[in-house]
Amino acid sequence: MGVLWKLEPATAAKHRLYQRYLDAWWPILLQTSQRTGYSRPRVTLLDAFAGPGRYQDGEPGSPVFILERLLNHSAVDRMHLSPRRVHLIFIEKDHARHQHLLGELHTRFGPLRDLPVHVEVQRGDAGTDSVSLLTRLGSWGQPILGIFDSWGSVNVPLDVMRRIARNPSSEVVTTFGPNWFSRRENLNPDVLDTVFGGRAFWTPADAESRPDERWRVWLSTYRDALRRSGFPYQLQFELVPRTGQPLYLVFGTGSTAGLKAMKEAMWKVDDRDGESFRDPRTRGAIPDGQIDLFQAAGLADTELLELVAQRLSMGPATVETVGEWLLTETSRWMPKHALQAIREMRQNGRVTLLSSGKLTTKSQVSLPA
């Protein structure tokens, strides 16, 4: 691969997801009021696989759209941006791409030292240099968003994730490229030990031989690794474009607010490429195209119905409990979706109401005996 390469459909869809998420993330952390003042003195965004800044046909790379959308955010006047409060770190290992990124940022934004935020463009390795950069910039103890978005190898040590998980309001996103699971045999087992936290944690996944299940098992194994690193909540999802190969993302956060913000970003991504976000837990037929909460006939999405059935297979639960499970355990569904799904399942005889009266969020339901 040269300095620049073509923007793949799945990457374009993923970028729109990042943009939507960051549009919500920045004001949550940076907006202040006369009553509270500066509640947090510093926020750091780390883009650990930054790339050259643009693609072959001129589309902006992640460092460019991250900085551009922040500086032009609708709430920028209330964020009180300053180089002390906001740090953007972009790491790129390849020398030619690092130089191209510097030139791209300077062309679009002028001298970086004159910007109202601190921008650090570092040539280095995401796995070995992320912690030292965050240390040098005084990021520890403050909110961090780490984007570990590698198209190829996933080689960031779990210790890095563990350090970020200890910080208040901190989150990580890790991307697995489309060929990672089929190329696993070519990866160094010692590297996998550092990524997953030890050989005992990843060798069971390596034993999975079914091609249609292999990616699910590996993705779930990495989600478990993020949980062990200290992130209470983890989302895993498959991004499927209309054309081209899918991408696989795992998101770690310490708050349900972070879960909701990421899911809301997914619901807002438009459908011009026909992409969809799938939950790895589901194995049934999922409608193609953009995410639709309800199909044209007013019926609940088949993925949602399958997931609710999975939860109820664990035992009876209230509608509210099912909603909480949807929030914390599924890739894109919210608590509010539980009632609609269970109402339809009840009409079709797929669930039984165990409590008397009208079906509400407090009602207890189960699968039929």
QUIBELHU-V788222 format. One record per residue. N is the residue number from 1. PHI is phi as a letter, one per 20 degrees, with the letter a starting at -180 (999 if undefined). OMEGA is omega as a letter, one per 20 degrees, with the letter a starting at -180 (999 if undefined). BURIAL is b if it has 24 or more other C-alpha atoms within 12 Angstrom, else e. Layout:
n | phi | omega | burial
N | PHI | OMEGA | BURIAL
N | PHI | OMEGA | BURIAL
This chain:
n | phi | omega | burial
1 | 999 | a | e
2 | e | a | e
3 | f | r | e
4 | d | r | b
5 | b | a | e
6 | f | r | e
7 | f | r | b
8 | f | a | b
9 | g | a | b
10 | f | r | b
11 | f | r | b
12 | f | r | b
13 | f | r | b
14 | f | r | b
15 | f | r | b
16 | f | r | b
17 | f | r | b
18 | g | a | b
19 | f | r | b
20 | f | a | b
21 | f | a | b
22 | f | r | b
23 | g | r | b
24 | e | a | b
25 | f | a | b
26 | g | a | b
27 | f | r | b
28 | g | a | b
29 | e | a | b
30 | d | a | b
31 | f | r | b
32 | c | r | e
33 | c | r | e
34 | f | a | e
35 | f | a | e
36 | e | a | e
37 | m | a | e
38 | f | a | e
39 | f | r | e
40 | c | a | b
41 | f | a | b
42 | b | r | b
43 | c | a | b
44 | c | r | b
45 | d | r | b
46 | d | r | b
47 | d | a | b
48 | e | r | b
49 | c | a | b
50 | f | a | b
51 | m | a | b
52 | e | r | b
53 | o | r | b
54 | b | a | b
55 | d | a | b
56 | g | a | e
57 | e | r | e
58 | n | r | e
59 | f | a | e
60 | f | r | b
61 | e | a | b
62 | g | r | b
63 | g | a | b
64 | f | a | b
65 | f | r | b
66 | f | a | b
67 | f | a | b
68 | f | a | b
69 | f | r | b
70 | f | a | b
71 | f | a | b
72 | d | a | e
73 | f | a | b
74 | f | a | e
75 | d | a | e
76 | f | a | b
77 | f | a | e
78 | e | a | e
79 | e | r | b
80 | l | a | b
81 | f | r | b
82 | b | r | b
83 | g | r | e
84 | f | a | e
85 | e | a | b
86 | c | r | b
87 | d | r | b
88 | d | a | b
89 | d | r | b
90 | d | a | b
91 | d | r | b
92 | c | a | b
93 | f | a | b
94 | f | a | e
95 | f | a | e
96 | f | r | e
97 | f | r | b
98 | f | r | b
99 | f | r | b
100 | f | r | b
101 | f | r | b
102 | g | a | b
103 | f | a | e
104 | f | a | b
105 | f | a | b
106 | f | r | e
107 | f | a | e
108 | e | a | e
109 | c | a | b
110 | m | r | e
111 | g | a | e
112 | f | a | e
113 | f | a | e
114 | e | a | e
115 | f | a | b
116 | e | r | b
117 | c | r | b
118 | e | r | b
119 | d | r | b
120 | d | r | b
121 | d | a | b
122 | d | r | b
123 | e | a | b
124 | a | a | b
125 | d | a | b
126 | g | a | b
127 | f | a | b
128 | e | a | e
129 | d | a | b
130 | f | a | b
131 | f | a | b
132 | f | r | e
133 | f | r | b
134 | f | r | b
135 | f | a | e
136 | f | a | e
137 | e | r | b
138 | m | a | e
139 | e | a | b
140 | f | a | b
141 | n | a | e
142 | c | a | b
143 | g | r | b
144 | c | r | b
145 | d | r | b
146 | d | r | b
147 | d | a | b
148 | d | a | b
149 | d | r | b
150 | e | r | b
151 | f | a | b
152 | d | a | b
153 | f | r | b
154 | d | a | b
155 | c | a | b
156 | e | a | b
157 | g | r | b
158 | f | r | b
159 | f | r | b
160 | f | r | b
161 | f | a | b
162 | f | r | b
163 | f | a | b
164 | f | a | b
165 | f | a | b
166 | f | a | b
167 | e | r | b
168 | f | r | b
169 | l | a | b
170 | d | a | b
171 | b | r | b
172 | c | r | b
173 | c | r | b
174 | c | a | b
175 | d | r | b
176 | d | r | b
177 | f | a | b
178 | f | a | b
179 | d | a | b
180 | g | a | b
181 | f | r | b
182 | f | a | e
183 | e | a | e
184 | g | a | b
185 | f | a | e
186 | e | a | e
187 | e | a | e
188 | f | r | e
189 | g | r | e
190 | f | r | e
191 | f | r | e
192 | f | r | b
193 | g | a | b
194 | f | a | b
195 | f | a | b
196 | d | r | b
197 | n | r | b
198 | p | a | e
199 | f | a | e
200 | f | a | e
201 | e | a | b
202 | d | a | b
203 | f | r | e
204 | f | r | e
205 | f | a | b
206 | f | a | b
207 | e | a | e
208 | f | a | e
209 | d | a | e
210 | f | a | e
211 | g | a | e
212 | f | r | e
213 | d | a | e
214 | g | a | b
215 | f | r | b
216 | f | a | b
217 | f | r | b
218 | f | a | b
219 | f | r | b
220 | f | r | b
221 | f | r | b
222 | f | r | b
223 | f | r | b
224 | f | r | b
225 | f | r | b
226 | f | r | b
227 | f | r | b
228 | f | r | b
229 | f | r | b
230 | p | r | b
231 | e | a | b
232 | f | a | b
233 | c | r | b
234 | b | r | b
235 | d | r | b
236 | c | r | b
237 | b | r | b
238 | d | r | b
239 | e | a | b
240 | d | r | b
241 | f | r | b
242 | f | r | e
243 | c | r | e
244 | n | a | e
245 | e | a | e
246 | f | r | b
247 | d | a | b
248 | c | a | b
249 | c | r | b
250 | c | a | b
251 | d | r | b
252 | d | a | b
253 | b | r | b
254 | d | a | b
255 | c | r | b
256 | f | r | b
257 | f | r | b
258 | f | r | b
259 | g | a | b
260 | f | a | b
261 | f | r | b
262 | f | r | b
263 | f | r | b
264 | f | r | b
265 | f | r | b
266 | f | a | b
267 | f | a | b
268 | e | a | b
269 | f | a | b
270 | f | a | b
271 | d | a | b
272 | f | r | e
273 | d | r | b
274 | m | a | b
275 | f | r | b
276 | b | r | b
277 | d | a | b
278 | d | r | b
279 | e | a | b
280 | f | r | b
281 | f | a | b
282 | e | r | b
283 | c | r | e
284 | e | r | e
285 | f | r | e
286 | d | r | b
287 | g | r | e
288 | f | r | e
289 | n | a | e
290 | f | r | b
291 | g | r | b
292 | c | r | b
293 | f | r | b
294 | c | a | e
295 | f | a | e
296 | g | a | e
297 | e | r | e
298 | n | a | e
299 | e | r | e
300 | f | r | b
301 | g | a | b
302 | f | r | b
303 | f | r | b
304 | f | a | b
305 | f | r | b
306 | f | a | b
307 | f | r | b
308 | f | r | b
309 | f | r | b
310 | f | r | b
311 | f | a | b
312 | f | r | b
313 | f | r | e
314 | e | a | e
315 | p | r | e
316 | g | a | b
317 | b | r | b
318 | f | r | b
319 | g | r | b
320 | f | r | b
321 | f | r | b
322 | f | r | b
323 | f | r | b
324 | f | r | b
325 | f | r | b
326 | g | a | b
327 | f | a | b
328 | e | a | b
329 | d | a | b
330 | d | a | b
331 | f | a | b
332 | c | a | b
333 | e | a | b
334 | d | r | b
335 | g | a | b
336 | f | a | b
337 | e | a | b
338 | f | a | b
339 | f | r | b
340 | f | a | b
341 | f | a | b
342 | f | r | b
343 | f | r | b
344 | f | r | b
345 | f | r | b
346 | f | r | b
347 | f | a | e
348 | e | r | e
349 | m | a | e
350 | e | r | b
351 | c | r | b
352 | d | r | b
353 | e | a | b
354 | e | r | e
355 | d | a | e
356 | e | r | e
357 | n | a | e
358 | f | r | e
359 | f | r | b
360 | c | r | e
361 | f | r | b
362 | e | a | e
363 | f | r | b
364 | d | a | b
365 | c | r | b
366 | b | r | b
367 | f | r | b
368 | g | r | e
369 | f | 999 | e
